Amino acid sequence: MTGNGISQAELRRIAAEEPLDALMARAAALRDQGFGALVTYSRKVFIPLTHLCRDVCSYCTFAKPPQKGQRNFLSPDEVLAIARAGEMAGCREALFTLGDKPELRYRAAREELADLGYASTIEYLAAMCRLVLEETSLFPHANPGVMTREELAALRTVSISQGIMLESTAQHLCERGGPHFGSPDKDPAVRLACIRDAGELQIPFTSGILIGIGETREERIDALFALRDLHEQYGHIQEIIVQNFRAKADTRMAFADEPDREDLLWTIAVARLCFGPGMTIQAPPNLAGSGFGELIDAGINDWGGVSPVTPDHVNPEAPWPAIARLAEETAAHGGILAERFAVHPSHLLDLNRWQDPALHRPLREAMDTQGLPRSDGWRVGGAEPAPELTLNPGAIRDPRIAAALGDVAAGKTLSEAAVVALLAARGPDFDAVCTAADTLRQETAGETVRFVVNRNINYTNICFHKCAFCAFSKGKLAAELRGPAYDLDLAEVTRRTAEAWDRGATEVCMQGGIHPHYTGQTYLDLLAAAKAGAPAMHVHAFSPLEVRHGADSLGIGIAEFLTLLRDAGLGSLPGTAAEILDDEVRETLCPEKLTTAEWFEVIEAAHSVGLRTTATIMYGHIERPEHQARHLLRIRALQERTGGFTEFVPLPFVAMEAPIYRKGGARPGPTFREAVLMHAVARIVLHPVIPNIQVSWVKMGETGVRAALAAGVNDLGGTLMNESISRAAGAEHGQEWAPATMERVIAGEGRVCGQRSTLYGPVSDERIAAGRNAQPLTPMVQTAPTKRRDNSKLEGTLVRHG
């Protein structure tokens, strides 16, 4: 069983008894469960390494015998020229296609390979794949026919996917008079053995059936189940192609009947029912004739490779449709066209399993959270402005998204799968999700966009944790990296707080690294120092990790320590150190930090003693959509219990200086679409329990802020005065947005500006006036580390969590 669990007997019965329209409706509904409205294609360049082949299939015009005086293999320069032409046209896939082992039949092939310096066609293919990888941005996909286990393994290191069409399991097609007679590589057992070897080697693999070459419909089902059986064992088949035979002149089957449209639709629907909602089912659009969009109605979710540069060398009589035409036909049948890599998201998101380690870095650099190609050049915190956002909502195409928005309107909490569907919204569905989020914002928060005048005080950048994403902290091995280590003197904390008050601030936000000599008393001292600078200042301080560290160092419970902090003047806590609240991610991203349960334990304890907190998510690095969904739903669940969150703050990952990114272990942050969408989905998922959704101007920049304001955001956070954590990671959007800047941006979007306190209360006229008349900041003193605050007694104290 697989997919929807249909048995072979049941599928045969349905396929025989149901009319085509009912069969197609079943298949389309099943496709919608797995892919919604998304229909993908790969923008590729076709590289026919050689037309030689030892097989003699009756329908093939690709294979050609050697011609005296003509070369039989593309040279490395020719391969590279084709690849670079594809790169210039925006292609991402280099599809290498060639005949099966021609050197076993032709002396000319052996001699030419020897002249090139290779013993076999596959060895030369591997070298050309490596050449393309090293010299271009394309990712190779190899279709060289039947391969040995060793050949498959060799190609795995230089290609992101491979494939071989099973075509059929009907043995009679290989007998005299059949289309595969005299073609040893078309023996079904041989091809199935190759596909099995690929599964054992964990190679993302493409396969499928060729219909109309003399097989029966029953035999098509046999072939599909043979592939399904292998996929059930290894999970490696990434797509099933249903390809219809096309009669070609100058072949033995030139006058054979081609399968008609109904036969093709029937076979596609049967393939979908066989493999269920999760398998990509593909049919080539150039072989289906006019109105090829009807194939979507039968259950496909992929068009395969389409080239804007090279012809279909296997079917040269059938030109590719233009990509604009592909999008039009897809939309006409309710789909949303999206580009993909040669390897599908199903086999890209788990790189450790499916891809050679040498390919991880370039793939992470090129892909988004869904495992599809990045669609823009925007980078979080970068100097390049974000794309302008124009929303044109229309009818929702993905039924999963329509159902999710309907559930929210009915007051229901969404499922993880529903949130994942929202996070994948593209095209018109993206517009619809953003618009729905903004409607909820209007209902919940009105037209006012708020901000707080505050100052960040990061009191130390020394930290004994080694979080993979952090470019801010300093340990023994990175004392001078990105600037020297510091540990602020308490007098400097007092001075900065007093200066912030003079400049109109109502809040100081204090956080720092987990210094090995800090204890709970250190945090109480920092709090006292801030209060000494401005007794009326709201102190928003100490992440859950710092709270846990302080409590453990004093040997008291978390709630008891939080009570001490509250009574000493702590006003609220930042909900940072959350990153992604799923331990599968945290084990790689921040293994020494709090676990998910420990983070929630601290936050819930804070709420229980009357301290409000924010909630955050840091996204766009190594997590998958399901991790993002779990994070949002876990935040919602706690808010429903405690009501203690004031706002939710999406924090896109700033990659530039992050260690995990510099080592090739993370994506370069979210795309602009994903960054805007996270704010919208947060509004939808957390409605109405968390009324305030905040955008980080430091990370999103002004254009990004304006986009987020159209997608459910009602808060711009703080003016900050000093921002060092994002700056250390490479962000370039400045360190302060003064109140005048806040007002300009908010008014520019036709919204009402409102200055607030940390807890969303009103701010006095005196504080507002002080903020508008602020003097320039005086230089900061980053105190060098010393043993002070009686920390000599604490030397050697080290408390690790997680």
C-alpha positions in Angstrom: 0.0 0.0 0.0 1.1 3.6 -0.6 -0.4 7.0 -1.0 -4.1 6.6 -0.5 -3.6 2.9 0.2 -5.5 1.6 -2.8 -5.0 -2.0 -3.7 -4.2 -3.3 -7.1 -7.5 -5.2 -7.3 -9.5 -2.1 -6.3 -7.7 0.1 -8.7 -8.3 -2.3 -11.6 -12.0 -2.4 -10.7 -12.3 1.4 -10.5 -10.4 1.8 -13.7 -12.6 -0.7 -15.6 -15.9 0.4 -14.2 -15.9 4.2 -13.7 -16.4 6.6 -16.6 -13.5 8.8 -17.4 -14.9 12.0 -15.9 -15.5 10.3 -12.6 -12.0 8.8 -12.7 -10.4 12.1 -13.4 -12.4 13.8 -10.6 -11.1 11.2 -8.1 -7.5 11.8 -9.3 -7.8 15.6 -9.2 -9.1 15.5 -5.7 -6.3 13.3 -4.6 -3.8 15.6 -6.3 -5.3 18.6 -4.5 -4.7 16.9 -1.1 -1.0 16.6 -1.8 -0.2 19.7 -3.9 -3.2 22.0 -3.9 -3.1 24.3 -6.9 0.7 24.1 -7.4 1.8 22.8 -10.8 5.6 22.8 -11.3 8.1 22.6 -14.2 11.8 22.6 -14.5 13.5 25.3 -16.7 16.2 23.2 -18.3 18.7 23.0 -21.0 18.9 19.7 -23.0 22.5 18.4 -23.4 22.6 15.4 -25.8 26.0 14.0 -24.9 25.8 11.4 -27.6 23.2 10.1 -30.0 24.8 6.6 -30.1 23.0 3.8 -28.5 23.4 0.0 -28.5 19.6 -0.4 -28.5 17.3 -0.4 -31.6 13.8 0.6 -30.3 11.3 0.7 -33.1 10.0 4.2 -32.3 13.2 6.1 -31.6 14.7 8.9 -33.7 17.2 10.0 -31.0 19.6 7.1 -31.5 21.8 7.4 -34.6 24.7 5.1 -35.8 28.2 6.5 -36.2 28.8 8.5 -39.3 32.3 8.4 -40.9 34.1 11.7 -40.4 31.7 12.9 -37.7 32.3 13.1 -34.0 29.9 11.1 -31.9 30.2 12.8 -28.5 29.9 16.5 -27.6 33.2 17.9 -26.6 33.7 19.5 -23.1 33.6 23.0 -24.8 30.4 22.2 -26.5 28.8 20.9 -23.3 29.8 24.0 -21.5 28.6 26.3 -24.3 25.1 24.7 -24.2 25.1 24.9 -20.4 26.1 28.5 -20.4 23.4 29.4 -23.0 20.9 27.7 -20.6 22.3 29.6 -17.7 21.9 32.9 -19.5 18.2 32.0 -20.2 17.5 31.4 -16.5 17.7 27.6 -16.6 18.5 25.7 -13.5 18.7 22.1 -14.8 21.2 20.6 -17.2 19.5 17.5 -18.5 22.0 15.1 -19.9 20.4 12.5 -22.2 22.2 9.9 -24.2 21.9 6.4 -25.5 22.7 3.2 -23.6 26.3 2.1 -23.5 27.2 2.7 -27.1 30.8 1.6 -26.6 29.5 -2.0 -26.2 28.3 -1.9 -29.8 30.4 0.6 -31.7 34.2 0.6 -32.1 33.9 4.3 -33.0 32.4 5.0 -29.6 35.2 3.2 -27.8 37.9 5.0 -29.8 36.4 8.4 -29.4 36.0 7.9 -25.6 39.6 6.8 -25.4 40.7 9.9 -27.3 38.8 12.0 -24.7 40.5 10.0 -21.9 37.6 7.9 -20.7 36.9 4.2 -20.5 33.1 4.4 -20.8 30.2 6.7 -21.7 29.1 6.9 -18.1 32.6 7.9 -16.9 32.6 10.7 -19.5 29.1 11.7 -18.5 30.2 12.0 -14.8 33.1 14.2 -15.9 30.7 16.5 -17.9 28.3 16.7 -15.0 31.1 17.8 -12.8 32.2 20.4 -15.4 28.8 21.9 -15.5 28.6 22.0 -11.7 31.9 23.7 -11.3 31.6 26.2 -14.2 27.9 27.2 -14.1 25.0 27.5 -11.6 23.1 24.6 -13.3 22.4 21.4 -11.5 22.8 18.2 -13.6 20.1 15.5 -14.0 21.3 12.4 -15.8 19.2 10.1 -18.1 21.9 7.7 -19.4 19.8 4.5 -19.6 20.5 1.3 -17.6 23.4 1.8 -15.1 25.3 -0.5 -12.8 25.3 0.1 -9.1 28.8 1.6 -9.4 27.8 3.9 -12.2 24.8 5.1 -10.3 27.0 5.8 -7.2 29.5 7.8 -9.3 26.8 9.9 -10.9 25.2 10.6 -7.5 28.2 12.7 -6.6 27.8 15.1 -9.5 24.0 15.1 -10.2 21.1 16.0 -8.0 18.8 13.4 -9.6 18.8 10.6 -12.1 16.2 8.7 -14.1 15.3 5.9 -16.4 11.8 5.3 -17.9 10.6 1.8 -17.0 8.3 2.2 -20.1 6.5 -1.1 -19.5 6.8 -4.5 -17.7 5.2 -6.3 -20.7 7.8 -8.9 -21.7 6.2 -9.5 -25.1 7.3 -6.0 -26.2 10.9 -7.4 -26.2 10.0 -10.4 -28.4 10.5 -10.6 -32.2 8.2 -8.0 -33.8 7.9 -6.0 -30.6 9.2 -2.4 -30.3 12.0 -3.5 -27.9 13.3 -6.5 -29.8 17.0 -6.4 -30.1 17.3 -3.8 -27.2 18.8 -5.6 -24.2 18.5 -2.5 -22.0 14.7 -2.5 -22.4 14.3 -5.8 -20.6 11.8 -4.9 -17.8 13.8 -7.0 -15.2 17.0 -5.1 -16.1 15.4 -1.7 -15.8 13.7 -2.6 -12.5 17.0 -3.9 -11.1 18.6 -0.5 -12.0 15.7 1.4 -10.3 16.1 -0.9 -7.2 19.8 -0.1 -7.1 19.1 3.6 -7.2 16.7 3.1 -4.2 19.4 1.3 -2.2 21.8 4.1 -3.0 19.2 6.8 -2.0 19.2 8.5 -5.3 16.2 10.8 -6.2 14.9 9.0 -9.2 12.5 9.7 -12.1 10.7 6.9 -13.9 7.4 6.3 -15.6 5.6 4.5 -18.4 5.4 5.0 -22.2 1.9 4.3 -23.4 0.7 3.3 -26.9 3.6 1.0 -27.9 1.6 -2.2 -27.9 0.9 -2.7 -24.2 -2.6 -3.1 -22.8 -4.2 -1.0 -20.1 -3.9 -3.9 -17.7 -0.2 -4.0 -18.4 0.1 -0.3 -17.7 -1.3 -0.9 -14.3 1.2 -3.8 -13.8 4.1 -1.4 -14.6 2.8 1.3 -12.2 2.5 -1.2 -9.4 6.0 -2.5 -10.1 7.3 1.0 -9.6 5.1 1.6 -6.6 6.5 -1.6 -4.9 10.0 -0.3 -5.3 9.1 3.2 -4.0 7.4 1.6 -1.0 10.7 0.0 -0.1 13.1 2.9 -0.7 11.0 6.1 -1.1 13.3 7.3 -3.9 11.0 7.7 -6.8 10.4 11.5 -7.0 8.1 11.5 -10.0 6.1 9.2 -12.3 6.0 10.3 -16.0 3.1 9.2 -18.2 4.4 9.7 -21.7 2.4 9.1 -24.8 3.9 7.5 -27.8 4.3 9.7 -30.9 4.8 8.1 -34.3 7.9 9.4 -36.1 8.9 9.2 -39.7 11.7 6.9 -40.7 11.0 4.5 -37.8 9.5 1.0 -37.9 6.5 2.4 -36.0 6.0 5.4 -38.3 2.4 4.3 -39.1 1.4 2.9 -35.7 -1.6 4.4 -34.0 -0.9 7.0 -31.3 -2.9 6.9 -28.0 -5.7 9.5 -28.1 -6.3 12.2 -25.5 -8.9 10.1 -23.6 -6.4 7.2 -23.3 -3.7 9.6 -22.0 -6.2 11.2 -19.5 -7.2 7.7 -18.3 -3.7 6.6 -17.7 -2.7 9.8 -15.9 -5.8 9.4 -13.6 -4.9 5.7 -12.9 -1.3 6.7 -12.1 -2.5 9.3 -9.6 -4.9 6.8 -8.0 -2.1 4.2 -7.8 0.5 6.5 -6.1 -1.8 8.7 -4.1 -1.6 12.4 -3.1 2.1 12.6 -2.4 3.7 11.5 -5.6 4.5 13.9 -8.4 2.7 12.8 -11.6 4.0 14.3 -14.8 3.0 14.4 -18.4 5.0 16.3 -21.1 3.0 19.3 -22.4 4.6 19.3 -25.8 3.4 15.7 -26.5 -0.3 16.5 -25.6 -1.2 18.9 -28.3 -3.4 21.9 -28.0 -5.4 22.3 -24.8 -2.8 20.4 -22.9 -4.0 22.0 -19.7 -6.7 19.4 -19.6 -4.0 17.0 -18.2 -4.2 18.9 -14.9 -7.9 17.9 -14.6 -6.7 14.2 -14.7 -4.4 14.6 -11.7 -0.9 15.8 -12.8 1.0 18.3 -10.8 4.1 18.7 -13.0 4.9 19.5 -16.6 8.5 18.1 -16.5 11.4 19.9 -18.0 10.7 22.8 -20.4 13.6 24.5 -22.2 13.7 28.0 -23.6 16.9 27.2 -25.3 17.1 23.7 -26.8 14.6 21.5 -28.5 13.3 18.2 -27.2 15.9 16.0 -28.8 13.9 12.9 -28.1 10.7 14.3 -29.7 12.0 17.0 -32.0 8.7 17.2 -33.9 7.0 18.5 -30.7 8.3 21.9 -29.7 8.1 23.1 -26.1 5.4 25.5 -25.2 6.6 28.9 -24.2 6.7 29.3 -20.4 4.2 32.1 -20.6 1.9 29.8 -22.5 2.5 27.1 -19.9 1.4 29.6 -17.2 -1.7 30.6 -19.1 -2.8 27.0 -19.7 -2.1 26.1 -16.1 -4.1 29.0 -14.8 -7.0 28.2 -17.1 -7.3 24.9 -15.3 -7.1 26.3 -11.8 -3.4 25.8 -11.2 -0.5 28.0 -10.2 2.7 27.5 -12.1 6.0 27.4 -10.2 9.5 26.6 -11.2 11.3 23.7 -9.5 14.7 22.1 -9.6 15.5 18.8 -11.4 15.0 17.3 -8.0 11.6 17.8 -6.4 11.0 19.2 -2.9 10.1 15.7 -1.7 13.7 14.8 -2.2 15.4 18.1 -1.6 14.3 19.2 1.9 16.2 16.2 3.5 19.6 16.9 1.9 21.4 14.5 4.3 19.5 11.6 3.0 19.1 12.3 -0.7 22.1 14.4 -1.8 25.8 14.1 -1.8 27.5 16.4 0.8 29.3 18.3 -1.9 26.0 19.4 -3.4 24.5 20.7 -0.1 26.0 24.2 -0.1 24.9 25.2 -3.7 21.5 23.7 -3.2 20.9 25.5 0.1 22.0 28.7 -1.5 19.6 28.3 -4.4 16.4 27.0 -2.7 13.6 28.4 -0.6 11.9 26.9 2.5 9.6 24.8 0.3 12.5 23.3 -1.6 11.8 25.3 -4.8 14.1 27.8 -6.5 14.5 31.2 -4.9 12.4 33.6 -6.9 14.2 36.9 -6.1 17.6 38.3 -5.2 16.5 39.9 -2.0 18.4 39.1 1.2 17.3 39.9 4.8 19.1 43.0 6.1 20.8 43.6 2.8 21.2 46.9 1.0 19.2 45.8 -2.0 15.6 47.1 -1.6 12.8 44.6 -1.5 10.5 44.2 -4.4 7.4 46.4 -4.4 4.4 44.4 -3.3 1.2 44.7 -5.3 -1.7 42.6 -4.1 -4.4 41.5 -6.6 -6.5 39.0 -4.7 -8.9 36.9 -6.6 -10.5 33.5 -6.3 -8.4 31.1 -4.2 -7.1 28.2 -6.3 -5.8 25.9 -3.6 -8.7 24.2 -1.8 -6.6 23.7 1.2 -6.0 27.4 1.6 -9.7 28.2 1.1 -10.6 25.6 3.7 -8.0 27.1 6.2 -9.3 30.6 5.8 -12.8 29.4 6.2 -11.9 27.6 9.4 -10.3 30.8 10.8 -13.4 32.8 9.9 -15.4 30.2 11.9 -13.2 30.6 14.9 -11.4 27.3 14.6 -7.8 26.6 15.4 -5.9 25.4 12.3 -4.2 22.1 11.9 -0.5 21.8 11.2 -1.3 20.7 7.6 -3.5 23.8 7.1 -0.7 26.1 8.3 1.8 24.4 6.0 -0.6 25.0 3.1 -0.8 28.7 4.0 2.9 29.0 4.2 3.2 27.6 0.7 0.9 30.2 -0.9 2.1 31.5 -4.3 0.7 33.6 -7.1 -2.9 34.7 -6.6 -3.2 32.6 -3.4 -0.3 34.5 -1.9 -2.3 37.7 -2.6 -5.4 36.2 -1.1 -3.6 35.1 2.1 -2.0 38.5 2.6 -5.3 40.2 2.0 -7.2 37.9 4.4 -4.5 38.6 7.1 -5.0 42.3 6.6 -8.7 42.0 6.9 -8.2 40.3 10.3 -5.8 43.1 11.3 -8.5 45.6 10.6 -11.0 43.7 12.7 -8.6 43.2 15.6 -6.2 46.2 15.7 -7.9 48.8 13.5 -5.9 51.3 11.4 -3.4 52.4 14.0 0.2 51.2 13.6 2.1 51.5 16.9 5.7 51.8 17.9 7.7 52.2 21.1 10.6 54.6 21.7 13.2 52.4 23.2 16.9 51.6 23.5 18.7 48.3 23.1 21.4 47.6 25.7 23.3 44.4 24.9 25.4 44.2 28.1 27.8 41.5 27.0 28.6 39.7 23.8 30.5 37.0 25.7 28.7 33.6 25.6 29.7 30.1 26.3 26.9 28.7 24.0 27.8 28.0 20.4 24.6 28.6 18.6 25.1 27.9 14.9 23.3 31.0 13.7 24.8 33.6 16.0 27.3 36.1 14.7 27.0 38.3 17.9 28.4 36.2 20.7 32.1 35.9 21.5 33.7 32.8 23.0 37.4 31.9 23.6 37.8 30.9 19.9 36.3 34.1 18.5 37.3 36.8 20.9 38.2 39.3 18.2 35.9 38.1 15.5 33.5 40.8 14.3 34.9 43.2 16.9 36.3 42.7 20.4 34.5 41.1 23.3 32.9 43.4 25.9 31.1 43.2 29.2 29.5 46.5 30.1 30.3 48.2 33.4 27.2 48.8 35.4 27.8 52.6 35.3 27.6 52.4 31.5 24.2 50.6 31.7 23.0 53.4 34.0 24.3 56.1 31.7 22.7 54.6 28.6 19.4 54.2 30.3 19.5 57.9 31.5 20.4 59.0 28.0 17.6 57.0 26.5 15.1 58.6 28.9 16.3 62.1 28.0 15.7 61.1 24.3 12.1 60.2 25.0 12.4 56.4 25.6 9.9 54.6 27.7 11.7 51.3 27.5 15.1 49.8 27.6 15.5 46.3 26.1 18.4 44.5 27.8 19.8 41.1 26.6 23.2 39.6 26.2 25.2 36.5 25.8 25.3 33.8 28.5 28.5 34.9 30.2 30.1 32.1 32.2 30.6 34.3 35.2 27.0 35.7 35.3 24.6 34.6 38.0 21.1 35.5 39.0 22.6 38.3 41.1 24.3 39.7 38.0 20.9 40.1 36.3 19.5 41.7 39.4 22.5 44.1 39.4 21.9 45.0 35.7 18.2 45.7 36.5 19.2 47.9 39.4 21.7 49.8 37.2 19.0 50.5 34.6 16.5 51.7 37.2 19.2 53.9 38.7 19.5 55.7 35.3 15.7 56.3 35.0 13.4 55.0 37.7 10.3 55.3 35.6 11.8 53.4 32.6 10.1 50.1 31.7 12.8 47.5 31.7 12.1 44.8 29.1 14.9 42.3 29.7 16.3 38.8 29.9 15.5 36.0 27.5 14.2 32.7 28.8 17.7 31.3 28.4 19.1 34.0 30.7 16.3 33.5 33.2 17.0 29.8 33.4 20.7 30.4 33.7 20.1 32.9 36.5 17.7 30.7 38.4 20.0 27.7 38.2 23.1 29.6 39.3 21.2 30.7 42.5 19.8 27.2 43.1 16.2 28.4 43.0 13.2 27.7 40.9 12.3 29.7 37.8 9.2 31.2 39.1 11.0 32.3 42.3 13.7 34.0 40.3 11.2 35.7 38.1 9.4 37.0 41.1 12.7 38.4 42.4 13.2 40.2 39.1 9.7 41.4 39.0 9.9 42.8 42.5 13.2 44.5 41.6 11.6 46.4 38.7 11.5 44.1 35.7 8.6 45.1 33.6 8.4 42.3 30.9 10.5 39.7 29.1 11.5 39.4 25.4 10.4 36.1 24.0 13.7 35.5 22.3 15.9 32.4 22.3 12.9 30.8 20.7 14.4 30.5 17.2 12.3 27.5 16.0 10.3 25.8 18.8 10.9 22.3 17.5 13.6 20.2 18.9 14.4 18.6 15.6 15.7 22.0 14.4 17.1 23.0 17.8 19.4 20.0 17.9 21.4 21.5 15.0 20.7 25.2 15.3 21.2 25.7 19.1 21.9 22.4 20.8 23.1 23.9 24.0 20.2 26.2 24.4 16.8 25.5 26.1 14.7 22.7 24.6 11.3 23.6 23.3 9.7 22.4 26.6 12.2 24.4 28.7 11.5 27.6 26.7 7.8 27.3 27.3 8.4 26.5 30.9 10.1 29.8 31.5 7.6 31.8 29.5 4.6 30.2 31.2 6.2 30.8 34.6 6.7 34.5 33.7 3.1 34.8 32.7 2.1 33.1 36.0 3.9 35.7 38.1 2.4 38.6 36.2 5.2 39.3 33.7 4.1 39.8 30.1 6.3 38.6 27.3 6.7 38.9 23.5 6.9 35.8 21.3 9.3 35.5 18.3 10.3 33.1 15.5 13.5 33.1 13.6 13.0 31.5 10.2 14.7 31.0 6.9 17.7 28.8 7.8 17.4 25.0 8.1 13.8 24.6 9.2 11.0 23.2 7.0 7.4 24.5 6.7 6.1 22.0 9.2 8.5 23.3 11.8 7.3 26.8 11.3 3.7 25.6 11.6 4.4 23.8 14.9 6.0 26.9 16.3 3.0 29.1 15.5 0.5 26.6 16.9 2.5 26.0 20.1 2.6 29.8 20.7 -1.1 30.0 20.1 -1.8 27.1 22.5 0.1 28.8 25.3 -1.6 32.1 24.7 -4.9 30.4 25.0 -3.9 29.2 28.4 -2.2 32.3 29.8 -2.9 35.3 27.7 0.5 36.6 28.5 1.9 37.4 25.1 1.7 41.1 24.1 2.9 40.6 20.4 4.3 38.2 18.0 7.5 39.1 16.1 8.7 37.2 13.0 12.5 37.6 12.7 13.9 36.5 9.3 17.3 34.9 9.5 20.2 37.3 8.7 22.6 35.0 7.1 25.6 37.0 5.9 27.9 36.5 8.9 26.1 33.6 10.6 28.5 30.7 11.2 26.1 28.0 9.9 25.6 29.8 6.7 29.2 30.6 6.1 29.9 26.9 6.5 27.2 26.1 3.9 24.9 24.6 6.4 21.9 26.9 6.0 19.8 28.7 3.5 20.5 32.5 3.0 17.4 33.6 4.9 13.8 33.6 3.6 12.8 34.9 0.2 10.9 38.2 0.2 7.7 36.2 -0.5 8.3 34.0 2.5 9.2 36.9 4.7 6.0 38.8 3.9 4.0 35.6 4.1 5.2 34.7 7.6 3.7 37.9 8.9 0.4 37.2 7.2 0.2 33.6 8.3 1.2 34.6 11.9 -1.8 37.0 11.9 -4.1 34.3 10.6 -2.9 31.5 12.9 -2.8 33.6 16.0 -6.1 35.4 15.4 -7.6 36.6 17.7 -5.6 35.5 20.7 -2.5 37.6 19.9 -3.7 41.0 18.5 -0.4 42.5 17.7 1.9 41.3 14.9 5.2 43.2 14.6 7.6 43.7 11.8 11.3 44.1 12.3 12.5 47.2 10.3 16.1 46.3 11.0 15.7 43.1 9.0 13.0 43.9 6.5 14.0 47.5 5.5 11.5 50.2 4.6 10.1 48.5 1.5 9.7 45.3 3.4 8.0 47.1 6.3 5.5 48.6 3.8 4.8 45.2 2.4 4.3 43.7 5.8 1.9 46.5 6.7 -0.3 45.3 3.8 -0.2 41.7 5.1 -1.5 41.9 8.6 1.1 43.9 10.6 0.0 46.6 13.0 3.3 47.3 14.9 6.8 48.5 14.0 8.4 47.6 17.3 11.0 49.9 18.8 13.1 52.8 17.6 16.0 50.9 19.2 18.7 53.7 19.2 21.3 51.0 19.2 21.0 47.7 17.3 24.0 45.3 17.4 22.8 41.7 17.0 21.4 42.0 13.5 24.3 44.3 12.6 26.8 41.7 13.7 25.0 39.2 11.4 25.4 41.6 8.4 22.2 43.7 8.4 22.6 47.1 6.9 19.3 48.9 7.7 20.7 51.2 10.3 20.6 51.3 14.1 17.7 53.7 14.8 14.4 54.7 13.3 13.5 57.9 15.0 9.8 58.7 15.7 9.7 61.0 12.7 10.8 58.1 10.5 8.1 55.8 12.0 5.5 58.4 11.4 6.6 59.0 7.8 6.5 55.3 6.9 3.2 54.7 8.6 1.5 57.7 7.1 2.8 56.7 3.7 0.7 53.6 3.9 -2.4 55.5 4.8 -2.4 54.3 8.4 -2.7 56.1 11.7 0.5 56.4 13.8 0.4 55.7 17.5 3.3 55.7 20.0 2.8 53.2 22.7 4.3 51.8 25.9 5.9 48.4 26.1 2.6 46.9 27.2 0.5 48.8 24.6 -0.6 51.6 27.0 -0.7 55.3 26.2 2.4 57.5 26.4 2.5 61.0 28.0 2.8 64.1 25.9 6.0 64.9 27.8 7.6 61.6 26.6 6.3 62.1 23.0 7.8 65.6 22.9 11.2 64.4 24.3 11.4 61.8 21.6 10.8 64.4 18.9 13.5 66.7 20.3 16.1 64.0 20.9 19.8 65.0 20.8 22.3 62.8 19.0 23.6 59.8 20.9 26.9 60.1 22.6 29.5 57.5 21.9 29.1 54.2 23.7 31.7 52.7 25.9 32.1 48.9 25.2 33.8 47.9 28.5 36.4 45.3 28.1 35.9 42.1 30.0 37.0 42.2 33.6 36.4 40.2 36.8 34.1 42.5 38.6 30.8 42.5 40.5 32.5 40.1 43.0 32.6 37.5 40.2 35.9 36.2 41.4 33.9 34.0 43.8 32.0 32.6 40.9 34.9 31.6 38.7 34.3 28.1 37.3 30.5 28.3 37.6 29.1 27.1 34.3 25.5 26.1 33.8 24.5 24.6 30.4 21.0 23.9 29.3 19.3 21.8 26.7 
